[in-house]
């Protein structure tokens, strides 16, 4: 990008369709050093945009948020036109954008149509990823449940056990144990009788 030497340079660009904005970009992750380095790289990439001018910025130190670290940068940047601003929003995903100048904007129907189509395309892509992640999570949970079920039933294959004895063998926490045991009892696969747990006749093992 060409260097802006005076305020009149900024004014001229704005008069020709430029947009001056104040934006906040955030990074969340870990470890702390990686987050702080990444936010610096983000600001550097903003400074290297072809049709934009980085006016000023301030980077805030990473702070701990539960198990992760968060840092953010306040960036004041001048874009050559609306299209460059929209591209910035899609690519940098700022958490906040404030238009400083001009006070009024006029967007062409073509630009607005392209923006809506880009937005819809990205939303559909995110939706696809979310659905695939949910499907994978569901499959994973089913497999985990199957493994835990076998773990419970296999220990009762040859003998009856008390709840305390079975808990010590299956290797999961008490709350999880109670949930799985109740489910297996409700399904009729485990029978509780006189303080002992035993397999139901409906459970068959392939030897």
C-alpha positions in Angstrom: 0.0 0.0 0.0 1.1 3.6 -0.6 2.0 5.6 2.5 -0.5 8.2 3.8 1.5 11.4 4.4 -1.2 13.8 5.6 -4.8 14.0 6.8 -5.7 15.5 3.5 -4.6 12.2 1.9 -7.1 10.4 4.1 -9.8 12.9 3.3 -9.3 12.5 -0.4 -9.5 8.7 -0.2 -12.7 8.9 1.9 -14.3 11.4 -0.6 -13.6 8.9 -3.3 -15.4 6.1 -1.5 -13.0 5.1 1.2 -14.1 4.0 4.7 -12.3 4.7 8.0 -13.2 2.2 10.7 -12.2 1.3 14.2 -12.3 -2.4 14.7 -11.5 -5.0 17.4 -9.9 -8.4 16.6 -9.6 -11.1 19.2 -7.6 -14.2 19.6 -8.5 -17.0 22.0 -6.3 -20.0 22.6 -3.2 -21.2 24.3 -0.5 -21.1 25.5 -0.3 -17.4 26.4 2.9 -16.8 24.3 1.2 -18.3 21.2 -1.9 -16.1 21.6 0.3 -12.9 22.0 2.4 -13.8 18.9 -0.7 -14.6 16.8 -2.4 -11.3 17.6 0.8 -9.5 16.4 0.8 -11.5 13.2 -2.9 -10.6 12.7 -2.1 -6.9 13.0 0.9 -7.3 10.6 -1.4 -8.9 8.0 -3.8 -6.0 8.4 -0.9 -3.6 7.7 -0.1 -5.5 4.6 -3.5 -5.4 3.0 -3.3 -4.1 -0.6 -6.1 -1.5 -0.6 -6.1 -0.5 3.0 -4.1 1.7 5.3 -3.4 0.9 8.9 -3.7 4.2 10.7 -3.0 3.1 14.3 -3.4 0.1 16.6 -3.0 -1.1 20.2 -2.5 -4.6 21.2 -3.6 -5.7 24.7 -1.7 -8.4 26.7 -3.2 -11.9 26.8 -5.3 -12.6 29.9 -6.5 -15.9 31.2 -10.1 -16.8 30.7 -10.9 -20.1 32.4 -8.5 -22.6 30.7 -7.6 -20.4 27.7 -5.9 -17.0 27.1 -7.5 -14.1 25.2 -5.9 -11.1 23.6 -7.3 -8.4 21.3 -6.2 -5.5 19.2 -7.9 -2.2 18.6 -7.2 -1.3 15.0 -8.0 1.9 13.1 -7.8 1.2 9.4 -8.8 3.1 6.2 -10.2 1.0 3.4 -10.2 2.1 -0.2 -13.9 1.0 -0.7 -16.8 -0.9 0.7 -15.7 -4.1 -1.0 -12.3 -4.1 0.8 -14.0 -3.6 4.2 -16.4 -6.5 3.6 -13.5 -8.7 2.6 -11.7 -7.7 5.8 -14.7 -8.7 7.8 -14.9 -12.1 6.2 -11.2 -12.8 6.4 -10.3 -11.3 9.8 -13.7 -11.9 11.5 -13.4 -8.9 13.9 -15.7 -8.9 17.0 -16.6 -5.3 16.5 -16.5 -2.7 13.6 -17.3 1.0 14.0 -17.4 3.2 10.9 -15.8 6.6 11.8 -16.0 8.2 8.4 -18.0 8.9 6.2 -21.2 9.6 8.2 -23.4 8.3 5.3 -22.9 5.3 3.0 -24.5 4.3 -0.2 -24.2 0.7 -1.3 -24.9 -0.5 -4.8 -27.3 -3.4 -5.3 -24.6 -5.4 -7.1 -22.2 -5.1 -4.1 -24.9 -5.8 -1.6 -26.0 -8.9 -3.7 -22.5 -10.2 -3.8 -22.1 -9.6 -0.1 -25.3 -11.5 0.7 -24.2 -14.4 -1.5 -20.8 -14.5 0.1 -22.4 -14.4 3.6 -24.8 -17.2 2.7 -22.0 -19.3 1.3 -20.0 -19.0 4.5 -23.0 -19.7 6.7 -23.7 -22.9 4.7 -20.1 -23.9 5.0 -20.1 -23.4 8.8 -23.5 -25.2 9.0 -22.0 -28.2 7.2 -19.0 -28.3 9.5 -21.3 -28.1 12.5 -23.6 -30.9 11.3 -20.6 -33.1 10.5 -19.2 -32.4 13.9 -22.5 -33.3 15.6 -22.8 -36.5 13.5 -19.3 -37.5 14.6 -20.0 -36.7 18.2 -23.2 -38.7 18.1 -21.3 -41.7 16.6 -18.5 -41.3 19.1 -21.0 -41.3 22.0 -22.7 -44.4 20.6 -19.4 -46.2 20.5 -18.4 -45.1 24.0 -21.8 -46.2 25.3 -21.3 -49.6 23.6 -17.9 -50.0 25.2 -19.1 -49.0 28.6 -22.1 -51.4 28.3 -19.8 -54.3 27.5 -17.6 -53.3 30.4 -20.5 -53.5 32.8 -22.0 -56.7 31.4 -18.8 -58.6 31.1 -18.0 -58.3 34.8 -21.3 -59.9 35.6 -20.9 -62.7 33.1 -19.8 -65.3 35.6 -20.8 -64.0 39.0 -23.1 -61.6 40.9 -21.5 -58.4 42.2 -22.6 -55.7 44.6 -22.8 -52.1 43.3 -19.6 -51.3 45.1 -17.8 -54.3 43.6 -18.9 -53.5 40.1 -18.0 -49.8 40.5 -14.4 -50.8 41.5 -14.1 -52.9 38.3 -15.6 -50.7 35.6 -13.3 -47.7 36.2 -15.6 -44.8 35.8 -16.7 -42.1 38.3 -19.7 -42.7 40.6 -22.1 -40.3 38.9 -21.4 -41.9 35.5 -21.6 -45.4 37.0 -25.1 -44.6 38.4 -26.3 -43.3 35.1 -25.1 -46.3 33.1 -26.3 -48.8 35.6 -29.8 -47.3 35.8 -30.0 -47.4 32.0 -29.0 -51.1 31.9 -31.4 -52.0 34.6 -34.2 -50.1 32.9 -33.4 -51.9 29.7 -33.7 -55.2 31.5 -30.1 -56.3 30.9 -29.0 -56.1 34.5 -31.2 -57.3 37.4 -30.7 -56.0 41.0 -31.6 -58.7 43.5 -31.0 -58.8 47.3 -28.2 -56.2 47.1 -26.5 -58.0 44.2 -26.4 -57.3 40.5 -26.6 -60.1 37.9 -27.1 -60.5 34.2 -30.5 -60.9 32.7 -31.2 -64.0 30.6 -31.7 -61.7 27.6 -28.0 -60.9 27.5 -26.0 -63.2 25.3 -22.2 -63.3 24.9 -20.6 -64.7 21.8 -17.8 -67.1 23.1 
